[in-house]
Amino acid sequence: MLMILLSVAFGSSLLPIPATIEHLKTLKKQGANIYCWSSGGADYAKKSATEFGIADIFTAFPARSHD
């Protein structure tokens, strides 16, 4: 499993990391299954990816585990 930081928090805003987004797009074109996970939960992960315009590259948005 490879984990990649998609954005950084700046105050109350999330700022996408363009180089990371381009890398994810390249991986998707190569056939990778990419999952978007957030400690804020699946809905938050999907909302963030949608705001960045990249929700379509993710295979799924898994829920966080509750130990």
N, C-alpha and C positions, 0 to 999 in steps of 0.2 A: 504494500500500500504506500502510496506517495501522497503526502499532504502538502498543499500549496496555499499560501496566503493570498487571497483574492483582493482584499481591500484593507485599508488602514483607517482607524478612527481619527478624526480631526474635529475636536469639539464634539458636537452632536451629529456630525455628518460622517458618512463613509466615503472614502475616496478610493476609486478603483485603481489598481496597479496595471497600467496598460501592457507592460511587457509580459506580465503573468497571464493576462487575458489572451494575448496573441499566442502564447505558448499552449494554453488550453485549447484554443481553436486548432492549432497544428496537431495536437494529440488527437483531437476528435476526428480530424481529416484522415489520420492514420488508423482509425478504427478503435480507439480507446473508449472504454466505458468510463465516464467521469461522473462522480457523485459530488453534490454540493451539500456540505454539512455545516451547521452553525450551532454554537452553544445556545443560541437564541431559539432553536427549534427549526423544524422543517418549514413551517410557514414563513418564518423570517428569512431563511436561506433562499427560498423560492422568490420572495418579494425582492430581496437584494439583487439576485441574479436577473430578475425581470427589469428592475430599474437600470441595471448596467447593460441591458439589451443582449444578454447572453444565456438566458434560461434554456434556449433550445439546444445548447451543447451538452447539457447535463442529462444523464440517464435517469437519475432520480434525486430526490431530496430527502434523505433518510432522517427519521426522527432521532432526537438525542436519546440515549439510553438512560433510564432511571434506575439507578442501583438499588 
